[in-house]
Amino acid sequence: MSHKHMIWCDKDTLNKDLTGKTYLVTGANSGVGLETTRQLINQGAHVVMACRRVDAAKEVAASFYYLKGSYDIIELDLANLWSVRKFVSLFLQKYQSLDGLMCNAGMVVMENRIQYTEDGFEKTFGVNFLGHFLLTELLLDTLKNTHGSRIGILSSVVHAGSSKQRYKVHLNDLNFINRKYNNFAAYGEAKVATVQYAMELAERLKEHNVTTASIHPGWARSNFGSGGNFFVRTLMTLAKPLTKSISNSNWESAQTSLHVLLSDDVPKHSGAYFSQHSVLYRDKECKKGGWPMESPNPNASDMKAAQKLVEKSYKLVGLK
Ligand SMILES: NC(=O)c1ccc[n+]([C@@H]2O[C@H](COP(=O)([O-])OP(=O)(O)OC[C@H]3O[C@@H](n4cnc5c(N)ncnc54)[C@H](OP(=O)(O)O)[C@@H]3O)[C@@H](O)[C@H]2O)c1
């Protein structure tokens, strides 16, 4: 049975015929990304599945054979900026339009020990934000040239923090050189960056009819956080049945992403944060979620900070 605060896409949205439309979903082989992909194909779309593990993508895609639309799989490792560039080059050789980009892939380091991307960035920030930043920027012209296109970026309830601790992006110390590393803080900060980026992009793209949004999908019973040592893995496995009544299936967790990509209402709120219900919000009034809702973290809606983030990110990924 669904949670009483579950927010569902309306029937019209999930019945739209998407024949002829092209979508790109990162991390399409698992969890929220997989259910988002499955529904888009079900509605007739062509979905480019951008996945780190191509074999895993092929395996899940075998179940799409009865659906109306079609798919393609292209390798993408967001922890490697060369891989992002290679992905875009292959994508642009094949496709001239892009109706929706869902920056869905994400990870958290499960042990409290810093890890790095191929390019030397703290991995959580590198994968959740920086890889998606480069991907999005390299696809912007295609998105601008596709009428009414949309960009969704997965954030998390974690970005909100609590009234005692509101995460912010430490632009001057992204690699935790002058502060103690904390894996959950790194995740919270990376997810603040995704909310800021969606907001900044909306401002930049407002003349181009491209709608952007950041998303909290709910507490998905996906593969998220399945890494870590034996103790952490055992704890996560044991916790799953206990948290069933307050968490969401992957289908439920895909609702917010599908709403952002498909609902007629979303362009009225470009740049906003859309959240499924979540018991994990520390601020009581946020637990019901909202499409859209205001983030309780003022850093997430700080446009000046967002612009600085984007300026710095251009340099970090070698675009300026
Ligand atoms: N689960 C939750 O409760 C929850 C809550 C809030 C926000 N989110 C966000 O929702 C999004 C989807 O997560 P999920 O719950 O569906 O988790 P999931 O089942 O673990 O899926 C995550 C996807 O991201 C991919 N990924 C990880 N690192 C990557 C990399 N370096 N390059 C390319 N792809 C990479 C994974 O690929 P592999 O299969 O190869 O690892 C997988 O396809 C994430 O952004 C996550 O932060 C999840």
The ligand as an ORCA input file, in Angstrom:
! r2SCAN-3c Opt
* xyz 0 1
  N      17.387      6.110     -3.107
  C      16.961      7.184     -2.463
  O      16.269      7.092     -1.446
  C      17.310      8.559     -2.969
  C      16.916      9.668     -2.195
  C      17.223     10.931     -2.650
  C      17.873     11.095     -3.861
  N      18.250     10.011     -4.586
  C      18.938     10.244     -5.861
  O      18.226      9.579     -6.872
  C      19.119      9.252     -7.942
  C      18.881      7.825     -8.376
  O      19.299      6.969     -7.337
  P      18.644      5.542     -7.064
  O      17.967      5.605     -5.755
  O      17.885      5.076     -8.247
  O      19.981      4.668     -6.847
  P      20.619      3.462     -7.661
  O      19.648      2.356     -7.835
  O      21.901      3.178     -6.945
  O      20.939      4.097     -9.082
  C      21.977      5.019     -9.247
  C      22.408      5.031    -10.695
  O      23.513      5.955    -10.817
  C      24.534      5.303    -11.535
  N      25.870      5.813    -11.256
  C      26.555      5.819    -10.098
  N      27.801      6.291    -10.300
  C      27.896      6.590    -11.620
  C      28.916      7.090    -12.458
  N      30.145      7.350    -11.986
  N      28.662      7.287    -13.771
  C      27.447      6.987    -14.281
  N      26.448      6.495    -13.554
  C      26.674      6.286    -12.239
  C      24.428      3.850    -11.092
  O      25.158      3.020    -11.970
  P      25.633      1.544    -11.488
  O      24.418      0.680    -11.494
  O      26.656      1.169    -12.501
  O      26.212      1.725    -10.107
  C      22.926      3.663    -11.164
  O      22.516      3.438    -12.484
  C      20.520      9.558     -7.429
  O      20.954     10.791     -7.952
  C      20.345      9.672     -5.935
  O      21.289     10.534     -5.351
  C      17.978      8.742     -4.169
*
